[in-house]
Amino acid sequence: MGLDSLDGFLRTVRDDLGLDIAVPGGADTALGDLPGWDSLNLLRLVALLEESGHRVPVHRLLEARCLREVHTLVKEYG
């Protein structure tokens, strides 16, 4: 599934990271409030993005407060 649409991004993150994320409702949930979210999942998200050809600077990902903001970065950095 592609990362271009928000729903596709959320489904990919949910499925690949094994998180319980509502689609599309989970987009605005604070990362720290996502069930199962931790620093390891942040690293797994970075790897997922890299593997899919999206090179978002890690310092920008650390500033993101929710998955909608991460998706915005994915679109910004291609």
N, CA, C and O of each residue as an XYZ file, in Angstrom:
312
protein
N       0.846     -1.172      0.000
C       0.000      0.000      0.000
C       0.889      1.231      0.000
O       1.951      1.242      0.622
N       0.453      2.256     -0.693
C       1.250      3.460     -0.821
C       1.169      4.365      0.384
O       0.247      4.277      1.196
N       2.147      5.232      0.482
C       2.189      6.181      1.588
C       1.687      7.556      1.189
O       1.685      8.475      2.008
N       1.258      7.710     -0.063
C       0.851      9.031     -0.535
C      -0.441      9.520      0.122
O      -0.530     10.683      0.516
N      -1.429      8.655      0.243
C      -2.680      9.078      0.883
C      -2.552      8.860      2.386
O      -1.813      7.982      2.831
N      -3.265      9.651      3.156
C      -3.217      9.523      4.608
C      -3.725      8.149      5.041
O      -3.121      7.512      5.904
N      -4.820      7.692      4.457
C      -5.355      6.374      4.819
C      -4.351      5.270      4.505
O      -4.151      4.367      5.317
N      -3.723      5.332      3.342
C      -2.720      4.338      2.966
C      -1.538      4.361      3.910
O      -1.019      3.313      4.294
N      -1.114      5.555      4.284
C      -0.010      5.710      5.234
C      -0.367      5.085      6.572
O       0.425      4.332      7.139
N      -1.562      5.394      7.082
C      -1.983      4.860      8.379
C      -2.096      3.340      8.340
O      -1.683      2.657      9.277
N      -2.653      2.817      7.262
C      -2.771      1.353      7.143
C      -1.392      0.689      7.104
O      -1.174     -0.346      7.733
N      -0.472      1.293      6.363
C       0.880      0.744      6.269
C       1.566      0.769      7.622
O       2.169     -0.222      8.034
N       1.477      1.892      8.312
C       2.091      2.004      9.635
C       1.439      1.002     10.582
O       2.134      0.308     11.324
N       0.112      0.923     10.562
C      -0.607     -0.013     11.430
C      -0.155     -1.454     11.177
O       0.176     -2.186     12.110
N      -0.146     -1.842      9.911
C       0.157     -3.226      9.554
C       1.638     -3.568      9.760
O       1.958     -4.630     10.294
N       2.530     -2.683      9.343
C       3.963     -2.987      9.420
C       4.523     -2.866     10.835
O       5.445     -3.595     11.201
N       3.971     -1.947     11.632
C       4.458     -1.770     12.991
C       3.610     -2.525     14.003
O       3.974     -2.611     15.176
N       2.480     -3.073     13.559
C       1.624     -3.845     14.456
C       0.948     -3.006     15.522
O       0.719     -3.472     16.638
N       0.629     -1.761     15.175
C      -0.020     -0.866     16.129
C      -1.527     -0.851     15.912
O      -2.009     -1.072     14.801
N      -2.253     -0.592     16.974
C      -3.704     -0.494     16.900
C      -4.070      0.959     16.587
O      -4.301      1.762     17.491
N      -4.118      1.282     15.294
C      -4.395      2.646     14.842
C      -5.705      2.645     14.080
O      -5.900      1.853     13.158
N      -6.600      3.537     14.472
C      -7.848      3.688     13.744
C      -7.572      4.437     12.445
O      -6.804      5.398     12.421
N      -8.202      3.990     11.375
C      -8.060      4.651     10.070
C      -9.412      5.214      9.700
O     -10.381      4.460      9.613
N      -9.513      6.519      9.478
C      -8.498      7.576      9.557
C      -8.403      8.250     10.913
O      -7.570      9.139     11.087
N      -9.227      7.860     11.886
C      -9.302      8.560     13.164
C      -8.007      8.662     13.944
O      -7.852      9.589     14.738
N      -7.079      7.752     13.750
C      -5.841      7.768     14.517
C      -4.818      8.772     14.060
O      -3.778      8.930     14.700
N      -5.087      9.450     12.974
C      -4.103     10.377     12.406
C      -3.737     11.504     13.358
O      -2.604     11.985     13.344
N      -4.687     11.929     14.187
C      -4.444     13.078     15.059
C      -4.177     12.690     16.509
O      -4.037     13.561     17.368
N      -4.105     11.405     16.784
C      -3.776     10.956     18.132
C      -2.305     11.253     18.407
O      -1.438     10.976     17.579
N      -2.039     11.815     19.571
C      -0.643     12.085     19.946
C       0.135     10.776     19.910
O      -0.359      9.744     20.366
N       1.344     10.814     19.373
C       2.143      9.594     19.247
C       2.264      8.865     20.580
O       2.152      7.640     20.624
N       2.489      9.589     21.649
C       2.626      8.978     22.960
C       1.360      8.312     23.463
O       1.408      7.488     24.376
N       0.221      8.668     22.869
C      -1.061      8.087     23.263
C      -1.455      6.884     22.402
O      -2.463      6.234     22.681
N      -0.676      6.582     21.365
C      -0.976      5.411     20.530
C      -0.654      4.152     21.322
O       0.438      4.042     21.879
N      -1.581      3.197     21.383
C      -1.301      1.952     22.098
C      -0.071      1.254     21.509
O      -0.024      0.973     20.312
N       0.906      0.983     22.348
C       2.103      0.285     21.902
C       3.209      1.174     21.355
O       4.269      0.671     20.984
N       2.985      2.500     21.295
C       4.011      3.385     20.746
C       5.168      3.497     21.726
O       4.959      3.698     22.922
N       6.385      3.367     21.219
C       7.584      3.554     22.019
C       8.736      3.943     21.101
O       8.553      4.092     19.893
N       9.914      4.105     21.675
C      11.068      4.550     20.883
C      11.456      3.517     19.828
O      11.949      3.879     18.760
N      11.240      2.249     20.112
C      11.540      1.218     19.120
C      10.637      1.376     17.894
O      11.089      1.199     16.763
N       9.372      1.707     18.117
C       8.483      1.922     16.977
C       8.868      3.159     16.181
O       8.647      3.210     14.971
N       9.440      4.153     16.840
C       9.946      5.307     16.094
C      11.062      4.865     15.156
O      11.097      5.275     13.996
N      11.975      4.029     15.653
C      13.057      3.523     14.801
C      12.505      2.649     13.680
O      12.983      2.710     12.548
N      11.511      1.844     13.993
C      10.896      1.001     12.968
C      10.197      1.868     11.916
O      10.204      1.534     10.732
N       9.594      2.981     12.348
C       8.958      3.899     11.399
C      10.004      4.528     10.486
O       9.784      4.642      9.281
N      11.131      4.934     11.046
C      12.219      5.496     10.230
C      12.658      4.468      9.188
O      12.827      4.807      8.016
N      12.841      3.221      9.606
C      13.255      2.165      8.677
C      12.192      1.936      7.604
O      12.523      1.776      6.429
N      10.935      1.920      7.993
C       9.833      1.742      7.040
C       9.848      2.846      5.989
O       9.702      2.577      4.796
N      10.024      4.074      6.429
C      10.062      5.192      5.495
C      11.266      5.096      4.567
O      11.146      5.318      3.362
N      12.424      4.767      5.127
C      13.641      4.627      4.314
C      13.477      3.525      3.267
O      13.833      3.705      2.103
N      12.939      2.390      3.691
C      12.753      1.262      2.775
C      11.790      1.586      1.645
O      11.888      1.022      0.555
N      10.860      2.493      1.905
C       9.893      2.857      0.875
C      10.357      4.061      0.053
O       9.606      4.582     -0.772
N      11.606      4.501      0.284
C      12.178      5.584     -0.512
C      11.874      6.976     -0.003
O      12.111      7.950     -0.716
N      11.356      7.101      1.205
C      11.034      8.400      1.799
C      12.079      8.723      2.852
O      12.092      8.136      3.934
N      12.946      9.651      2.527
C      14.044     10.000      3.426
C      13.710     11.281      4.182
O      14.116     12.379      3.801
N      12.970     11.107      5.249
C      12.587     12.232      6.094
C      13.664     12.389      7.167
O      14.013     11.415      7.834
N      14.192     13.594      7.342
C      15.206     13.790      8.380
C      14.664     13.388      9.760
O      13.554     13.763     10.136
N      15.457     12.632     10.491
C      15.013     12.128     11.788
C      14.673     13.268     12.736
O      13.723     13.164     13.512
N      15.432     14.348     12.685
C      15.131     15.455     13.599
C      13.743     16.033     13.334
O      13.095     16.526     14.257
N      13.283     15.981     12.090
C      11.921     16.435     11.779
C      10.893     15.447     12.302
O       9.839     15.856     12.789
N      11.180     14.147     12.212
C      10.262     13.141     12.755
C      10.137     13.288     14.266
O       9.053     13.097     14.817
N      11.217     13.622     14.932
C      11.176     13.801     16.386
C      10.300     14.986     16.783
O       9.794     15.028     17.904
N      10.118     15.934     15.892
C       9.270     17.095     16.162
C       7.791     16.796     15.942
O       6.934     17.524     16.443
N       7.484     15.738     15.203
C       6.091     15.409     14.883
C       5.357     14.970     16.146
O       5.888     14.218     16.963
N       4.131     15.454     16.286
C       3.336     15.124     17.465
C       2.294     14.046     17.200
O       1.762     13.451     18.137
N       1.997     13.790     15.914
C       0.984     12.800     15.561
C       1.321     12.236     14.176
O       2.186     12.758     13.474
N       0.629     11.172     13.803
C       0.913     10.548     12.511
C       0.526     11.440     11.335
O       1.120     11.325     10.263
N      -0.449     12.319     11.507
C      -0.775     13.260     10.430
C       0.439     14.143     10.127
O       0.734     14.420      8.965
N       1.135     14.579     11.168
C       2.327     15.403     10.955
C       3.448     14.596     10.306
O       4.187     15.122      9.474
N       3.579     13.328     10.679
C       4.573     12.471     10.028
C       4.236     12.325      8.550
O       5.120     12.410      7.698
N       2.954     12.104      8.245
C       2.538     11.958      6.850
C       2.809     13.245      6.062
O       3.216     13.184      4.902
N       2.589     14.389      6.675
C       2.898     15.660      6.018
C       4.383     15.732      5.675
O       4.748     16.202      4.597
N       5.234     15.273      6.577
C       6.674     15.248      6.308
C       7.017     14.295      5.177
O       7.874     14.589      4.343
N       6.344     13.152      5.153
C       6.568     12.173      4.076
C       6.253     12.815      2.723
O       6.999     12.642      1.759
N       5.146     13.556      2.659
C       4.789     14.220      1.398
C       5.769     15.359      1.084
O       6.113     15.581     -0.077
N       6.212     16.071      2.110
C       7.132     17.191      1.914
C       8.492     16.736      1.389
O       9.063     17.371      0.503
N       9.001     15.653      1.930
C      10.326     15.186      1.560
C      10.315     14.123      0.467
O      11.366     13.639      0.046
N       9.127     13.770      0.018
C       9.010     12.825     -1.107
C       9.409     11.491     -0.714
O       9.375     10.571     -1.531
